[in-house]
Amino acid sequence: MITRLYHCAMLGLLSVFLLISTAWGGGVWLYEGGTPDLGTAGAGRAALATDASTAGTNPAGMTRLDRSQMLSAVQGLYVNSKFDTQSSGFGGGDGGNAGGFVPSGGLHYVHRVSNDFRLGISAGSYFGLGVDYGDDWAGRYYTTKAELLTFGVNPGAGYRVNKWLAVGAGFSVLYATLDQRAAVNNSAVPGQAGLSDGKLELDADDVGYGFNLGILVSPWSSTRFGLTYRSEVDLEFKDSASLKNIGPVLQGLLNASGVAGSKVDIDMTIPQAVMFSGYHQLNPRWAIMGNIGWQQWSKFGKQDLTLSSTTATTFTKDLDYDDTWHFALGTQYRFAESWLWSVGVAYDTSPTDEDTRTPDLPLDRQIRIGTGIQYDWNQNVTVGAAYEYLDAGDAEIDQEGGPLQRPLKGDYDTNAIHFFAVNLIWKF
């Protein structure tokens, strides 16, 4: 018993350590957490209910697990995001690869209380971003770095009403940090020609709260449908913006406008989301699954941190987003008694257009292709590995900017994310 508790604690600490850096470039909403459904590109995730990760994706699905179990997942992300500048008012390079390697993961646990009642908890992140273009690129007066790190804990419960219906609910606590930076164009101000760039920085954090609901319907033993709802989470990043290396003329103008030393208040609403999934076992070897989802990005409320003119009275600029739709389709094939192979594709519409898209959030339509394999080591332990490729689109940008920014136009000739994951399921 002591050995079992020790292993559980070590796996938990490993997952929490890896979860500290759960951000990536090219997108914000994370379906990927290193869990087995990475192999189906998330297809069927609200209806699969085959491991402890259902504690976070659909708490009603916990009632399908015959025993208590824990799932630990370790995931690596490699982001390859390169901007191709077509037009820039003040010159500069393309910024190179704004992405890089990011470790992440997740920890999930489901406890069997009775035949019909389960308790569970998920720890991880489903929201984050990160881009770093450097200080000399063409869009430096829009942003040089933007990083949103999130870590959430989501406890919940599931109850089986009868043999074909189960319900579940949970609540989430989400901690988030925002580090956003942009260059300030000193030399564009009369009387300051030749001065090097200044810097505008904001580093703040906040805690938000939300909840999730789930229903699992199993009209036949081979078929089930899942419907989930995840509430919005409100975050407020409020702190004084840091201005560094500002020329004397510009500093005087900013002092006169009142913007220098003012509080920056960036309100962000993580969108509420609805997902409907289906799963059908065609025969003992083959199964198919799919999703239809909706996310309310029109309430995202993300604000751009920038200094666009000498008469600016605020460092922020509201950004306009559209609601998005998600579609996914996948299949699983059990080619041997202990081996399960998965493959899937998914598509998400874009929340932005080229005239509203900014380099700190280069969001576009997303296409995911995933595959994975699970091996039942014995009746208590299953190990797995998965890979997913995400094509984040061209993400065209056509910004007019202000006198201190000038136009920025271009697109991302490379905008892809590679996900690699291994996971361990332990039943007891």
VENNOR-V775663 format. One record per pair of residues at least 6 apart in sequence whose ideal C-beta (glycine too) atoms are under 7 Angstrom apart, sorted by the first residue. I is the first residue (numbers start at 1). J is the second residue. D is the distance in Angstrom with one decimal. If there is no record, write none. Layout:
I&J&D / I&J&D
//
This chain:
8&70&6.4 / 11&72&4.4 / 12&107&5.6 / 15&72&5.3 / 15&105&5.1 / 15&106&6.3 / 15&107&3.7 / 15&123&6.8 / 16&107&6.8 / 16&123&6.6 / 18&74&6.0 / 18&103&5.1 / 18&104&6.2 / 18&105&4.0 / 19&104&6.5 / 19&105&5.7 / 19&106&7.0 / 19&123&6.6 / 19&124&5.8 / 19&125&6.4 / 19&151&5.5 / 20&151&6.9 / 21&102&5.6 / 21&103&5.6 / 21&104&6.6 / 21&149&6.7 / 22&104&4.5 / 22&124&6.9 / 22&125&3.4 / 22&128&5.2 / 22&149&6.6 / 22&150&6.3 / 22&151&6.5 / 23&102&6.4 / 23&128&3.7 / 23&129&5.7 / 23&130&4.0 / 23&147&5.9 / 23&148&5.9 / 23&149&4.9 / 24&77&5.1 / 24&79&5.3 / 24&102&5.3 / 24&128&6.3 / 24&129&6.7 / 24&130&5.7 / 24&417&6.2 / 25&79&4.4 / 25&81&4.8 / 25&98&5.6 / 25&99&4.2 / 25&129&6.5 / 25&130&5.2 / 25&131&4.5 / 26&79&6.1 / 26&81&5.2 / 26&99&6.9 / 26&362&6.3 / 26&392&3.9 / 26&415&5.7 / 26&417&5.7 / 27&129&6.9 / 27&363&6.2 / 27&366&6.1 / 27&392&5.9 / 28&127&6.0 / 28&128&6.8 / 28&129&5.0 / 28&363&6.7 / 29&126&6.8 / 29&127&6.2 / 29&295&6.5 / 30&125&6.1 / 30&126&4.7 / 30&127&6.1 / 30&128&6.2 / 31&42&4.1 / 32&38&5.7 / 32&75&6.7 / 32&388&6.3 / 32&419&5.1 / 33&73&6.1 / 33&75&6.8 / 33&106&4.1 / 33&124&5.0 / 34&73&3.1 / 34&74&5.9 / 34&75&3.4 / 34&104&6.9 / 34&105&5.1 / 34&106&5.6 / 34&421&3.8 / 34&423&5.8 / 35&53&4.1 / 35&71&6.6 / 35&73&5.3 / 35&106&6.4 / 35&423&6.2 / 36&51&6.1 / 36&372&6.2 / 36&374&5.8 / 36&384&5.2 / 36&386&6.7 / 36&423&6.2 / 37&44&7.0 / 37&45&4.8 / 37&48&6.1 / 38&370&5.6 / 38&372&5.9 / 38&386&4.0 / 38&388&5.4 / 38&419&6.2 / 38&421&5.2 / 39&342&3.4 / 39&343&6.9 / 39&344&6.9 / 39&370&5.4 / 39&371&5.5 / 39&372&2.2 / 39&386&4.1 / 40&289&6.3 / 40&330&3.3 / 40&342&4.9 / 40&343&6.9 / 40&344&3.4 / 40&370&6.1 / 41&328&5.8 / 41&330&6.3 / 41&344&3.9 / 41&345&5.5 / 41&346&4.2 / 41&368&4.1 / 41&369&6.2 / 41&370&3.7 / 41&388&6.0 / 42&291&6.6 / 42&328&5.5 / 42&346&5.6 / 43&289&5.0 / 43&290&5.5 / 43&291&5.7 / 43&328&3.8 / 43&329&5.5 / 43&330&3.1 / 43&344&4.0 / 43&346&6.4 / 44&277&5.1 / 44&278&7.0 / 44&279&4.9 / 44&289&2.6 / 44&290&6.3 / 44&291&6.7 / 44&330&5.9 / 45&57&4.9 / 45&277&6.0 / 45&291&6.8 / 46&57&6.0 / 46&58&4.6 / 46&226&3.4 / 46&227&6.7 / 46&228&4.7 / 46&275&5.0 / 46&276&6.9 / 46&277&3.6 / 47&216&7.0 / 47&224&5.1 / 47&225&5.8 / 47&226&3.7 / 47&277&3.9 / 47&278&5.6 / 47&279&4.1 / 47&289&6.5 / 48&279&5.9 / 48&289&6.6 / 49&58&6.5 / 49&61&2.8 / 49&64&4.4 / 49&216&6.2 / 51&69&6.9 / 51&71&5.2 / 51&425&5.2 / 52&69&4.9 / 52&70&5.8 / 52&71&4.1 / 52&108&4.1 / 52&109&5.8 / 52&110&4.6 / 52&120&6.8 / 52&425&6.9 / 53&71&5.4 / 53&108&4.7 / 53&122&6.9 / 54&61&3.5 / 54&62&5.7 / 55&62&5.8 / 55&108&5.1 / 55&109&6.9 / 55&110&5.4 / 55&120&3.1 / 55&121&6.1 / 55&122&4.7 / 55&156&5.9 / 56&108&6.2 / 56&122&3.1 / 56&124&7.0 / 56&154&5.2 / 57&228&6.8 / 58&168&6.6 / 58&214&3.9 / 58&216&6.3 / 58&226&4.8 / 58&228&5.0 / 59&120&6.4 / 59&156&3.8 / 59&157&6.5 / 59&158&4.7 / 59&168&2.9 / 59&169&6.1 / 59&170&5.0 / 59&212&6.9 / 59&214&4.9 / 60&158&5.1 / 60&166&4.3 / 60&167&5.2 / 60&168&3.6 / 60&214&4.1 / 60&215&5.6 / 60&216&4.0 / 61&158&6.9 / 61&214&6.9 / 61&216&5.3 / 61&226&6.6 / 62&110&4.8 / 62&118&3.8 / 62&120&5.0 / 62&158&3.8 / 62&168&6.4 / 63&116&6.7 / 63&118&5.6 / 63&158&4.8 / 63&159&6.8 / 63&160&4.1 / 63&166&4.3 / 65&110&5.4 / 65&112&7.0 / 65&118&6.9 / 67&112&5.9 / 67&427&4.8 / 67&428&6.5 / 68&110&6.3 / 68&111&5.0 / 68&112&4.8 / 68&428&5.8 / 69&110&5.7 / 69&425&6.2 / 69&426&6.3 / 69&427&4.4 / 69&428&7.0 / 70&108&6.9 / 70&109&4.7 / 70&426&5.1 / 71&108&4.5 / 71&423&6.2 / 71&425&5.0 / 72&107&5.5 / 72&423&6.7 / 72&424&5.1 / 73&105&5.1 / 73&106&4.6 / 73&421&6.0 / 73&423&4.1 / 74&105&4.6 / 74&421&6.8 / 74&422&5.5 / 75&104&4.8 / 75&105&5.2 / 75&419&6.3 / 75&420&6.8 / 75&421&4.2 / 76&101&6.5 / 76&103&5.7 / 76&420&4.8 / 77&101&7.0 / 77&102&4.5 / 77&104&6.3 / 77&417&6.0 / 77&419&5.6 / 78&101&5.3 / 78&418&4.5 / 79&99&2.6 / 79&100&6.1 / 79&102&6.9 / 79&417&5.2 / 80&97&6.1 / 80&99&5.8 / 80&414&5.3 / 80&416&5.1 / 81&97&6.4 / 81&98&4.6 / 81&99&4.4 / 81&131&6.8 / 81&412&6.0 / 81&414&6.7 / 81&415&5.3 / 82&94&6.5 / 82&96&6.8 / 82&97&5.6 / 82&412&6.4 / 82&413&6.1 / 82&414&4.3 / 83&94&5.2 / 83&95&5.3 / 83&98&6.8 / 83&359&6.8 / 83&410&5.7 / 83&412&5.5 / 84&94&6.1 / 84&410&5.2 / 84&411&5.9 / 84&412&6.9 / 84&413&4.4 / 85&94&5.2 / 85&138&4.3 / 85&410&4.4 / 86&409&4.7 / 86&410&4.5 / 87&407&5.7 / 87&409&4.0 / 88&138&3.7 / 88&408&5.8 / 89&401&6.8 / 89&405&6.9 / 89&406&1.9 / 89&407&5.4 / 90&141&6.9 / 90&185&6.6 / 90&406&5.7 / 91&138&6.7 / 92&136&5.7 / 92&137&5.1 / 92&138&3.8 / 92&140&6.1 / 93&136&5.9 / 93&137&5.1 / 93&138&6.5 / 94&137&6.4 / 94&138&6.8 / 95&133&3.4 / 95&134&5.9 / 95&137&3.4 / 96&134&6.6 / 98&131&4.3 / 98&132&5.9 / 98&133&5.0 / 102&130&6.8 / 104&125&6.9 / 105&124&7.0 / 106&122&6.9 / 106&123&6.6 / 106&124&3.6 / 107&123&4.7 / 107&124&7.0 / 108&122&4.7 / 109&120&6.2 / 109&121&5.4 / 110&118&5.6 / 110&120&4.2 / 111&118&6.6 / 111&119&4.7 / 111&120&6.8 / 112&118&6.0 / 113&119&5.9 / 116&159&6.1 / 116&160&4.1 / 117&159&5.5 / 118&157&6.8 / 118&158&4.5 / 119&157&5.4 / 120&156&5.5 / 120&158&7.0 / 121&153&6.8 / 121&154&6.8 / 121&155&4.5 / 122&154&4.6 / 123&153&5.1 / 124&152&6.6 / 125&150&4.8 / 125&151&5.8 / 125&152&6.1 / 127&150&5.1 / 127&270&5.3 / 128&148&5.5 / 128&149&6.1 / 128&150&5.1 / 129&146&6.7 / 129&148&4.8 / 129&361&6.6 / 130&147&4.6 / 131&145&6.9 / 131&146&5.4 / 131&359&7.0 / 131&360&6.4 / 132&145&4.7 / 133&139&6.7 / 133&144&5.7 / 133&359&6.9 / 134&144&6.6 / 135&144&5.6 / 135&183&6.4 / 138&408&6.5 / 139&359&4.8 / 139&408&4.7 / 140&183&4.0 / 140&197&6.9 / 141&182&6.4 / 141&183&5.4 / 141&185&5.2 / 141&404&6.1 / 141&405&4.4 / 142&182&6.4 / 142&306&5.9 / 142&358&6.2 / 142&359&5.3 / 142&399&6.8 / 142&405&6.2 / 142&408&6.0 / 143&181&7.0 / 143&182&5.0 / 143&359&5.3 / 143&360&4.1 / 144&181&4.9 / 144&182&5.9 / 144&183&5.8 / 145&179&6.8 / 145&181&4.5 / 146&180&5.0 / 146&360&3.7 / 147&179&4.5 / 148&176&6.4 / 148&178&5.4 / 149&176&6.8 / 149&177&4.8 / 150&174&5.8 / 150&175&6.9 / 150&176&4.6 / 151&175&5.2 / 152&172&5.2 / 152&173&6.5 / 152&174&4.2 / 153&172&6.9 / 153&173&5.3 / 154&170&5.2 / 154&172&4.3 / 154&212&6.8 / 155&170&5.9 / 155&171&6.8 / 156&168&6.0 / 156&169&6.1 / 156&170&2.5 / 157&168&6.4 / 157&169&6.4 / 158&166&6.1 / 158&168&3.8 / 159&166&6.6 / 159&167&5.8 / 160&166&4.6 / 161&167&6.3 / 164&217&6.3 / 164&218&5.0 / 164&219&5.9 / 165&217&5.9 / 166&216&4.5 / 167&215&5.7 / 168&214&4.3 / 169&211&6.9 / 169&213&5.2 / 170&211&6.6 / 170&212&5.1 / 171&211&4.6 / 172&209&6.9 / 172&210&4.8 / 172&211&6.7 / 172&212&6.7 / 173&207&6.7 / 173&209&6.0 / 174&207&6.9 / 174&208&4.8 / 174&210&6.9 / 174&233&5.4 / 175&207&5.3 / 176&205&6.4 / 176&206&5.8 / 176&208&6.8 / 176&235&5.3 / 177&205&4.3 / 178&202&6.9 / 178&204&5.5 / 178&237&4.6 / 178&266&6.9 / 179&203&5.1 / 180&202&4.9 / 180&305&4.6 / 180&360&6.8 / 181&199&6.6 / 181&200&6.8 / 181&201&4.8 / 182&200&4.8 / 182&305&6.2 / 182&306&5.3 / 183&197&4.3 / 183&199&6.4 / 184&197&6.2 / 184&198&3.5 / 184&199&6.4 / 184&200&5.4 / 184&246&6.3 / 184&307&5.3 / 185&197&6.5 / 185&404&4.3 / 186&192&5.0 / 186&195&3.9 / 186&196&6.8 / 186&197&6.2 / 186&198&5.4 / 186&246&6.9 / 186&247&4.2 / 186&250&6.0 / 187&193&5.5 / 187&194&6.0 / 187&195&5.3 / 188&403&6.5 / 188&404&5.3 / 189&247&6.3 / 189&249&5.3 / 189&250&4.7 / 189&310&6.1 / 191&249&4.5 / 192&247&4.0 / 192&249&5.2 / 192&250&6.3 / 195&247&4.8 / 196&245&6.7 / 198&243&6.5 / 198&244&6.1 / 198&245&4.4 / 198&246&4.4 / 199&244&4.4 / 199&245&6.1 / 200&241&6.0 / 200&243&6.0 / 200&305&6.8 / 200&307&5.6 / 200&315&6.6 / 201&241&6.9 / 201&242&4.4 / 202&239&6.2 / 202&241&5.2 / 202&264&5.4 / 202&305&5.6 / 204&237&3.9 / 204&238&6.4 / 204&239&4.2 / 206&235&4.7 / 206&236&5.4 / 206&237&5.9 / 208&233&4.0 / 208&234&5.6 / 208&235&4.7 / 209&233&6.7 / 210&230&6.8 / 210&231&4.3 / 210&232&6.6 / 210&233&4.2 / 211&231&5.0 / 212&228&6.5 / 212&229&6.6 / 212&230&4.6 / 212&231&6.9 / 213&228&6.8 / 213&229&4.7 / 214&226&6.6 / 214&228&4.6 / 215&226&6.9 / 215&227&4.8 / 216&224&6.1 / 216&226&5.1 / 217&224&6.5 / 217&225&4.8 / 218&224&4.3 / 222&280&6.2 / 222&281&4.0 / 223&280&4.8 / 224&279&5.2 / 225&278&5.2 / 226&277&4.6 / 227&276&5.2 / 228&275&5.0 / 229&274&5.4 / 230&272&6.4 / 230&273&4.8 / 231&272&5.4 / 232&269&5.2 / 232&270&6.1 / 232&271&6.2 / 232&272&4.2 / 232&299&6.6 / 233&270&4.2 / 234&269&5.4 / 235&268&4.6 / 235&270&6.9 / 236&265&6.8 / 236&267&5.5 / 237&266&4.4 / 237&268&6.9 / 238&263&6.2 / 238&265&4.8 / 239&264&6.2 / 240&261&6.4 / 240&263&5.8 / 240&264&7.0 / 241&264&4.5 / 241&315&5.2 / 243&260&6.3 / 250&310&6.4 / 251&260&6.8 / 253&310&4.6 / 254&260&4.0 / 257&311&6.2 / 257&312&6.6 / 257&313&5.5 / 258&313&6.5 / 259&312&5.7 / 259&313&5.7 / 259&314&6.4 / 259&315&6.5 / 264&305&6.9 / 264&315&5.3 / 264&316&6.4 / 266&303&4.9 / 266&305&6.9 / 266&316&6.1 / 267&301&5.3 / 268&300&7.0 / 268&301&5.8 / 268&302&5.5 / 269&299&4.9 / 269&300&5.8 / 269&301&4.8 / 271&295&4.5 / 271&296&4.6 / 271&297&5.2 / 271&299&6.3 / 271&300&5.8 / 272&296&5.0 / 273&293&6.4 / 273&294&6.8 / 273&295&4.5 / 274&293&6.5 / 274&294&5.0 / 275&291&5.9 / 275&293&4.0 / 276&291&7.0 / 276&292&5.1 / 277&289&6.7 / 277&290&6.8 / 277&291&4.9 / 278&289&6.4 / 278&290&5.6 / 279&287&6.6 / 279&289&4.5 / 280&287&6.6 / 280&288&5.5 / 281&287&4.7 / 282&288&6.4 / 284&334&7.0 / 285&333&6.0 / 285&334&5.0 / 286&331&6.8 / 286&333&5.8 / 287&331&6.7 / 287&332&4.6 / 288&331&5.1 / 289&330&5.0 / 290&328&5.9 / 290&329&4.6 / 290&330&6.9 / 291&326&6.3 / 291&327&6.6 / 291&328&4.0 / 292&327&6.0 / 293&325&6.9 / 293&326&3.5 / 294&323&6.6 / 294&325&5.9 / 295&323&6.6 / 295&324&4.9 / 296&323&5.4 / 297&321&4.3 / 297&322&6.1 / 297&323&5.4 / 297&324&5.3 / 297&351&3.9 / 298&321&5.8 / 298&322&6.1 / 298&323&5.1 / 300&321&4.8 / 302&319&5.3 / 302&361&6.4 / 303&316&4.1 / 303&317&6.3 / 303&318&5.7 / 303&319&6.5 / 304&316&6.6 / 304&317&4.4 / 304&319&5.8 / 304&358&5.4 / 304&360&6.6 / 305&315&5.7 / 305&316&6.1 / 306&315&6.8 / 306&317&6.2 / 306&405&7.0 / 307&315&6.2 / 307&404&6.0 / 308&401&6.2 / 308&402&3.0 / 308&404&5.8 / 308&405&5.2 / 309&402&4.1 / 309&403&4.9 / 309&404&5.7 / 310&403&7.0 / 310&404&7.0 / 319&356&6.2 / 319&358&6.5 / 320&356&5.0 / 321&351&4.4 / 321&352&6.0 / 322&351&5.3 / 324&348&5.8 / 324&349&4.8 / 324&351&5.1 / 325&349&4.9 / 326&346&6.8 / 326&348&4.9 / 327&346&6.7 / 327&347&5.0 / 328&344&6.2 / 328&345&6.9 / 328&346&3.7 / 329&344&6.5 / 329&345&6.0 / 330&342&6.5 / 330&343&6.4 / 330&344&2.8 / 331&343&6.0 / 332&340&5.9 / 332&341&6.9 / 332&342&4.9 / 333&341&4.9 / 334&340&5.1 / 335&341&6.1 / 338&375&5.9 / 338&376&4.3 / 339&373&6.8 / 339&375&5.8 / 340&373&6.9 / 340&374&4.4 / 341&373&5.3 / 342&371&6.5 / 342&372&4.7 / 343&370&7.0 / 343&371&4.6 / 344&370&5.2 / 345&368&6.5 / 345&369&5.3 / 346&368&4.1 / 347&367&5.6 / 348&365&6.4 / 348&366&4.3 / 349&365&5.7 / 350&363&6.3 / 350&364&4.8 / 350&365&4.4 / 350&393&6.8 / 351&363&5.5 / 352&363&5.2 / 354&396&4.1 / 354&397&6.1 / 354&398&4.4 / 355&398&5.3 / 357&363&6.7 / 357&395&6.2 / 357&397&5.2 / 358&399&6.8 / 359&397&6.3 / 362&395&4.1 / 362&412&6.2 / 363&395&6.9 / 364&392&5.8 / 364&393&3.1 / 364&394&6.4 / 364&395&4.0 / 365&393&4.8 / 366&390&6.0 / 366&392&5.6 / 366&393&6.8 / 367&391&4.4 / 368&388&5.8 / 368&390&5.1 / 369&388&6.8 / 369&389&5.0 / 370&386&6.4 / 370&387&6.9 / 370&388&3.8 / 371&386&6.9 / 371&387&6.0 / 372&384&6.2 / 372&385&6.4 / 372&386&3.0 / 372&387&7.0 / 373&384&6.3 / 373&385&6.0 / 374&382&5.7 / 374&384&4.1 / 375&382&6.7 / 375&383&5.5 / 375&384&6.8 / 376&382&5.1 / 377&383&5.8 / 380&426&6.6 / 380&427&5.0 / 380&428&6.6 / 381&425&7.0 / 381&426&5.8 / 382&425&4.1 / 383&424&5.6 / 384&422&7.0 / 384&423&4.9 / 385&421&6.7 / 385&422&5.0 / 386&421&4.8 / 387&419&6.6 / 387&420&5.7 / 388&419&4.2 / 389&416&6.8 / 389&418&6.1 / 390&416&6.4 / 390&417&4.2 / 391&416&5.8 / 392&415&4.3 / 392&416&6.4 / 392&417&6.5 / 393&415&6.1 / 394&411&4.4 / 394&412&5.9 / 394&415&6.8 / 395&411&6.3 / 395&412&4.7 / 395&415&5.7 / 396&411&4.3 / 397&408&6.0 / 397&409&6.4 / 397&410&5.9 / 397&411&6.9 / 398&409&5.1 / 399&407&6.4 / 399&408&4.7 / 400&407&5.4 / 401&407&5.6 / 401&408&6.2
//
